[in-house]
């Protein structure tokens, strides 16, 4: 028999506005202390110096984390022209300088090449693994290595304002795995200079955005009462774009027991047809989420059962 997890069986999402100076893991621990929840995780790491949306999953919501991690994200950040750093942000040491400062017209002309499916080499100080070791561990030890480029998706890259000759502020909407530090670095290179990122803020992650977020300070004030307040969002919040099916109590019971359920109703077949290539559907019993299921011919099979 496995060890019983300590803490309260709380399930749902907290849309946390991460403060600067804390790691994402430290934020999870702070939420654990505040709520007393037994099981937690975060969807999408933010650098310690960054602020903004860090969705925290509690209990059964941890089973839906991949759907948030894989969703689109929106950021705002400042690029400082004329200085490249070891970390590609303001926390690193300056390793290259340039006197060139790009004009607004040149910046606007360069942005389209960074929109779409593009190749990006992650920063040396990143969590990418090389032979089982994190890149930032090797970088801190002074080891020389190369990271392979990979394809990322950038949906929008906008110039928000020219702050002064040394700084410009941008907004980016991207898919999974895009590094804003690398975008800042590469944009500067494309403009014939060098640069680094600062003031990174994540404004949204999938269905979670800053307009409905809560600060860590406010969450700590609420303490254990947070679980009974509107700030604890439903587990299905993460599944906003997934088709849903309502099944009977008997059918839901079959899924909870790991059994497949035949789908015979025409309206259900139509709903399943909208599930897309991965064929994942959320099953409900009345309004309670039961499981994430996969379409298998004329039946559905449970992929992740939600014990709610």
Order of alpha helices (4+ residues) and beta strands (2+ residues): beta-alpha-beta-beta-alpha-beta-beta-beta-alpha-beta-beta-beta-alpha-beta-beta-alpha-beta-beta-beta-alpha-beta-beta-alpha-beta-alpha-beta-beta-beta
